[in-house]
Amino acid sequence: MAHRFLIKEIALQSGVGVATVDRVLNGRAHVREHTRKRVEQAIKELEKQELQLATVGRKLMIDVIVEAPARFADEIKDALETELAGMHPVVIRPRFMMQETMTTTEVVESLQSIGRRGSHGVVLKARDVPEVTEAIGDLQRRGIPVITIFTDIPLSGRVAYAGLDNRVAGATAAYLVAQWLGARAGNILITMSDERFRGEEEREISFRRALRTRYPQLTLIDASGGHGLDTPTEKRVLNVLATDTKIAAVYSMGGGNVAILRALEAQQQSPICFIGHDLDRDNVRLLREGKVQAILHHDLRQDMRSACQHIICFHKLLPASAVSPSSSVVVVTPENIPAHIASRFR
């Protein structure tokens, strides 16, 4: 049995004698099976302890690149910074680049700059376009792992994706809308910030498929493309409503919910239900005021923990089995806003 520990260390860890360990390691006879297994288990325990000792004081510099409205980017940053203490004994030092909108060129140049100066890993929320895919591949070749968050770029060289299952989220939204509307026909207003964010596109595809197969009496009205920002989102919704289209429900996949409601109110429309995503400051307030009926929430802290652990695992400072899974979709109503979020936005 190959090993890299002193026999006396294995003996101490296993609680058996040095001579017994020697017999086990050399495959000699006259060793009970449970004793052999105890020695083997002791070696595994020593390996884990060695890994823990190796991580003490290790510092990993990571880069966080996020294109998102400020209200959501702030939540991502807060979630990551809250989780950093739990990464010990590894010390993670993040560098943030967060903008409400970024051109493809800006994202690519940022990734190329990271490749030149070096990094232990990149946490990325960006559009799924060929140029970004190529830039991620270049980082992979340089030995810099990329973890995509909340919206995936699956055909790139990214190491892992951390975030909710967007297809499940879209199907959940369809189910909720149908429960609120019952058998009645009606128009459903949908909004994405940008269809090139694959996460939102997956939500939309799943939502549309569920309505088409199970609730054919409901029609989709698309007002996407406002980047989740209030002014452009409001304009797009107003353009749709200018045709005197009556809206029975709203599924907002990309944010800007205050602006969507403002546009609906300007046309004296009050949908039966409004489903949104993410428990940021605006959405918590809208839930409390009864203007939004449900928010599809995922635990940002769990997702950022998973992203960091994937990077730590890449550097062989954490076993793959210890990496946390991504969060699940949770339906939040005014009655079950998580306490730690409610207390922040009083």
C-alpha positions as MATLAB code, in Angstrom:
seq = 'MAHRFLIKEIALQSGVGVATVDRVLNGRAHVREHTRKRVEQAIKELEKQELQLATVGRKLMIDVIVEAPARFADEIKDALETELAGMHPVVIRPRFMMQETMTTTEVVESLQSIGRRGSHGVVLKARDVPEVTEAIGDLQRRGIPVITIFTDIPLSGRVAYAGLDNRVAGATAAYLVAQWLGARAGNILITMSDERFRGEEEREISFRRALRTRYPQLTLIDASGGHGLDTPTEKRVLNVLATDTKIAAVYSMGGGNVAILRALEAQQQSPICFIGHDLDRDNVRLLREGKVQAILHHDLRQDMRSACQHIICFHKLLPASAVSPSSSVVVVTPENIPAHIASRFR';
ca = [
       0.000    0.000    0.000;
       1.581    3.287   -1.132;
       1.743    5.988    1.540;
       3.663    9.140    2.367;
       3.396    9.165    6.167;
       5.727    7.786    8.842;
       4.657    4.446   10.251;
       4.540    5.923   13.751;
       2.173    8.670   12.506;
      -0.174    6.062   11.051;
       0.048    4.021   14.230;
      -0.846    7.038   16.365;
      -3.781    7.951   14.107;
      -5.105    4.396   13.899;
      -4.560    3.456   17.542;
      -2.703    0.248   16.719;
       0.925   -0.727   17.147;
       3.788    0.153   14.823;
       4.405   -3.511   14.016;
       0.758   -3.983   13.038;
       0.872   -0.968   10.725;
       4.041   -2.353    9.144;
       2.307   -5.687    8.476;
      -0.679   -3.927    6.890;
       1.440   -1.678    4.699;
       3.500   -4.599    3.443;
       0.525   -6.898    2.896;
       1.645   -9.511    5.385;
      -0.603  -12.172    6.876;
      -2.071  -12.484   10.367;
      -3.881   -9.110   10.360;
      -7.560   -8.944   11.144;
      -9.762   -7.369    8.482;
     -11.145   -4.659   10.765;
      -7.571   -3.749   11.783;
      -6.522   -3.481    8.146;
      -9.516   -1.212    7.462;
      -8.663    0.916   10.497;
      -5.136    1.493    9.179;
      -6.462    2.333    5.721;
      -8.947    4.773    7.278;
      -6.169    6.350    9.339;
      -4.182    7.069    6.167;
      -7.222    8.743    4.612;
      -7.658   10.851    7.744;
      -3.998   11.887    7.642;
      -4.398   12.899    3.993;
      -7.329   15.152    4.899;
      -5.379   16.663    7.778;
      -2.454   17.301    5.447;
      -4.786   19.111    3.070;
      -6.136   21.262    5.897;
      -2.636   22.193    7.008;
      -1.714   23.076    3.435;
      -4.550   25.588    3.234;
      -3.622   27.554    6.351;
      -2.677   31.068    5.385;
      -3.179   30.499    1.660;
      -4.397   33.641   -0.064;
      -6.359   33.494   -3.294;
      -6.966   36.657   -5.293;
     -10.166   36.390   -7.330;
     -11.809   38.737   -9.806;
     -15.559   39.330   -9.807;
     -16.976   40.709  -13.060;
     -20.702   41.424  -13.058;
     -22.997   43.179  -15.492;
     -26.209   43.864  -13.575;
     -28.335   46.727  -12.278;
     -26.762   48.308   -9.197;
     -29.503   46.993   -6.904;
     -28.628   43.370   -7.819;
     -24.865   43.922   -8.059;
     -24.935   45.269   -4.496;
     -26.673   42.081   -3.352;
     -24.037   39.920   -5.067;
     -21.205   41.867   -3.440;
     -22.827   41.723   -0.011;
     -23.430   37.971   -0.344;
     -19.814   37.293   -1.326;
     -18.314   39.463    1.391;
     -20.538   37.812    4.000;
     -19.327   34.361    2.934;
     -15.601   35.179    2.906;
     -15.157   34.512    6.633;
     -16.456   30.984    6.099;
     -13.703   30.233    3.584;
     -10.988   30.048    6.268;
      -8.318   28.787    6.566;
      -8.068   29.944    2.922;
      -8.133   33.736    2.632;
      -9.981   35.006   -0.442;
      -9.397   38.575   -1.570;
     -11.902   39.727   -4.222;
     -11.418   42.463   -6.794;
     -14.732   43.786   -8.099;
     -15.687   45.137  -11.501;
     -19.432   45.768  -11.522;
     -21.310   47.868  -14.053;
     -24.971   48.224  -14.937;
     -24.192   47.732  -18.610;
     -21.024   46.477  -20.273;
     -20.283   46.104  -23.951;
     -18.886   42.811  -25.171;
     -15.599   44.600  -25.843;
     -15.424   45.830  -22.240;
     -16.026   42.335  -20.862;
     -13.443   40.770  -23.179;
     -10.843   43.446  -22.390;
     -11.413   42.909  -18.659;
     -10.901   39.151  -19.024;
      -7.803   39.670  -21.163;
      -6.383   42.071  -18.575;
      -6.906   39.462  -15.866;
      -5.098   36.918  -18.023;
      -2.097   39.242  -18.345;
      -1.797   40.221  -14.677;
      -2.847   36.865  -13.238;
      -5.590   35.722  -10.898;
      -6.526   32.646   -8.898;
     -10.012   32.655  -10.390;
     -12.802   34.665  -11.997;
     -16.449   34.845  -10.958;
     -18.381   36.052  -13.996;
     -21.869   37.237  -14.871;
     -21.881   38.134  -18.555;
     -23.694   37.557  -21.839;
     -23.287   34.290  -23.695;
     -21.615   35.540  -26.870;
     -18.725   34.026  -28.904;
     -16.209   36.715  -27.954;
     -16.715   36.138  -24.231;
     -16.612   32.367  -24.751;
     -13.243   32.720  -26.482;
     -11.869   34.958  -23.710;
     -12.903   32.404  -21.078;
     -11.137   29.695  -23.078;
      -7.968   31.780  -23.080;
      -8.103   32.074  -19.284;
      -8.597   28.323  -19.065;
      -5.439   27.770  -21.096;
      -3.588   30.081  -18.704;
      -4.729   27.995  -15.737;
      -7.207   30.582  -14.428;
     -10.577   28.998  -13.567;
     -13.788   30.840  -14.458;
     -17.021   30.250  -12.548;
     -20.170   31.635  -14.177;
     -22.880   32.847  -11.820;
     -26.674   33.158  -12.285;
     -26.427   33.030  -16.078;
     -24.306   30.315  -17.644;
     -21.947   30.211  -20.631;
     -21.897   26.415  -20.955;
     -19.907   26.012  -24.175;
     -16.975   28.010  -22.846;
     -14.101   26.632  -20.823;
     -15.694   27.663  -17.532;
     -15.040   25.280  -14.646;
     -18.520   25.397  -13.128;
     -21.805   27.281  -12.930;
     -23.140   28.568   -9.600;
     -26.737   29.707   -9.477;
     -30.316   28.624   -9.643;
     -31.726   26.278  -12.281;
     -33.275   28.854  -14.600;
     -35.415   26.335  -16.463;
     -37.012   25.243  -13.207;
     -37.560   28.901  -12.347;
     -39.391   29.553  -15.623;
     -41.630   26.509  -15.202;
     -42.373   27.548  -11.612;
     -43.384   31.014  -12.758;
     -45.748   29.513  -15.360;
     -47.360   27.336  -12.712;
     -47.876   30.285  -10.358;
     -49.358   32.506  -13.053;
     -51.776   29.769  -14.097;
     -52.859   29.233  -10.482;
     -53.643   32.912  -10.050;
     -55.473   33.280  -13.364;
     -57.358   30.002  -13.291;
     -59.087   29.052  -16.536;
     -59.468   32.614  -17.815;
     -57.722   33.743  -20.990;
     -55.400   36.724  -20.925;
     -52.160   38.398  -21.914;
     -48.980   37.808  -19.932;
     -46.393   40.572  -20.072;
     -42.831   39.204  -20.005;
     -39.604   41.164  -19.735;
     -35.973   40.107  -20.007;
     -33.082   42.488  -19.507;
     -31.228   41.014  -22.502;
     -31.878   37.688  -24.229;
     -28.115   37.097  -24.537;
     -28.043   36.462  -20.799;
     -28.583   32.729  -21.102;
     -30.136   32.460  -17.643;
     -32.995   34.770  -18.568;
     -33.343   33.122  -21.953;
     -33.703   29.730  -20.244;
     -36.371   31.145  -17.946;
     -38.264   32.508  -20.941;
     -38.020   29.282  -22.956;
     -39.247   27.189  -20.046;
     -42.037   29.644  -19.215;
     -43.187   29.820  -22.824;
     -43.102   26.033  -23.246;
     -45.153   25.458  -20.086;
     -47.822   27.955  -21.155;
     -48.001   26.543  -24.675;
     -48.436   22.942  -23.542;
     -50.542   23.374  -20.413;
     -52.156   26.805  -20.533;
     -52.812   27.610  -24.206;
     -55.442   30.223  -23.302;
     -52.631   32.567  -22.151;
     -50.777   34.784  -24.644;
     -47.294   36.248  -24.173;
     -46.587   39.932  -24.770;
     -42.838   40.653  -24.867;
     -41.318   43.939  -23.673;
     -37.732   42.750  -23.213;
     -34.453   44.559  -23.754;
     -34.418   47.209  -21.030;
     -31.285   45.806  -19.306;
     -33.209   45.727  -16.027;
     -32.804   49.515  -15.795;
     -35.812   51.665  -14.955;
     -35.925   54.186  -17.794;
     -35.420   51.868  -20.808;
     -37.600   49.171  -19.239;
     -40.455   51.618  -18.650;
     -40.245   52.842  -22.248;
     -40.467   49.327  -23.637;
     -43.475   48.471  -21.497;
     -45.220   51.721  -22.452;
     -44.637   50.953  -26.137;
     -46.384   47.591  -25.710;
     -49.257   49.076  -23.745;
     -49.750   51.848  -26.310;
     -51.644   49.339  -28.464;
     -54.289   49.163  -25.720;
     -53.217   45.649  -24.783;
     -54.776   44.470  -21.532;
     -52.359   42.659  -19.217;
     -53.605   39.926  -16.888;
     -50.240   38.995  -15.354;
     -46.553   39.905  -15.433;
     -43.452   37.716  -15.354;
     -40.390   39.909  -14.940;
     -37.226   37.899  -15.582;
     -34.723   40.734  -15.669;
     -35.747   43.299  -13.076;
     -36.876   46.900  -13.331;
     -40.110   46.040  -11.546;
     -40.719   49.531  -10.183;
     -40.604   50.855  -13.748;
     -42.879   48.095  -15.063;
     -45.485   48.885  -12.413;
     -45.188   52.604  -13.093;
     -45.884   52.004  -16.796;
     -48.891   49.797  -15.971;
     -50.290   52.360  -13.546;
     -49.914   55.099  -16.170;
     -52.239   53.046  -18.382;
     -54.548   52.346  -15.436;
     -53.818   48.644  -15.568;
     -53.625   46.396  -12.517;
     -52.606   42.803  -13.362;
     -53.963   39.968  -11.252;
     -50.476   38.757  -10.424;
     -46.893   39.922  -10.808;
     -44.007   37.415  -10.547;
     -40.424   38.677  -10.302;
     -36.916   37.505   -9.418;
     -34.451   38.289   -6.607;
     -35.017   39.797   -3.179;
     -33.333   43.153   -3.611;
     -34.455   46.321   -1.827;
     -37.036   47.240   -4.478;
     -38.660   43.811   -4.599;
     -38.894   43.448   -0.832;
     -40.711   46.795   -0.684;
     -43.028   45.830   -3.543;
     -43.859   42.552   -1.802;
     -44.704   44.360    1.413;
     -46.897   46.838   -0.452;
     -48.772   44.033   -2.214;
     -47.757   45.278   -5.668;
     -45.851   42.069   -6.417;
     -47.417   38.748   -5.485;
     -44.380   36.475   -5.551;
     -40.619   36.623   -6.001;
     -38.586   33.637   -7.179;
     -35.665   33.782   -4.801;
     -32.396   31.904   -4.663;
     -29.882   32.127   -1.855;
     -27.122   34.381   -3.178;
     -24.894   33.543   -0.239;
     -25.070   29.834   -1.026;
     -24.323   30.498   -4.690;
     -21.328   32.710   -3.905;
     -20.101   30.130   -1.383;
     -20.315   27.488   -4.104;
     -18.469   29.718   -6.591;
     -15.602   30.338   -4.157;
     -15.391   26.677   -3.212;
     -15.122   25.683   -6.875;
     -12.082   27.961   -7.154;
     -10.554   26.589   -3.934;
     -11.158   23.052   -5.211;
      -9.514   23.905   -8.543;
      -6.352   24.787   -6.607;
      -6.563   21.444   -4.765;
      -7.213   23.083   -1.400;
     -10.646   21.502   -0.987;
     -11.967   18.079   -2.033;
     -14.682   18.123   -4.699;
     -17.053   16.384   -2.307;
     -16.979   19.439   -0.019;
     -18.160   21.930   -2.655;
     -21.631   23.254   -1.832;
     -24.382   22.771   -4.424;
     -26.070   25.773   -5.996;
     -29.249   27.098   -4.431;
     -32.778   26.004   -5.260;
     -35.694   28.159   -6.381;
     -37.809   29.408   -3.467;
     -41.201   31.079   -3.917;
     -41.346   34.108   -1.604;
     -44.614   35.897   -0.851;
     -45.292   38.794    1.550;
     -45.797   36.147    4.239;
     -42.410   34.385    4.107;
     -39.736   36.980    3.377;
     -36.559   35.507    4.943;
     -35.859   37.186    8.270;
     -32.247   38.102    7.495;
     -33.353   39.869    4.307;
     -36.411   41.523    5.866;
     -34.244   42.982    8.646;
     -31.888   44.590    6.117;
     -34.653   46.347    4.230;
     -36.895   47.728    6.942;
];
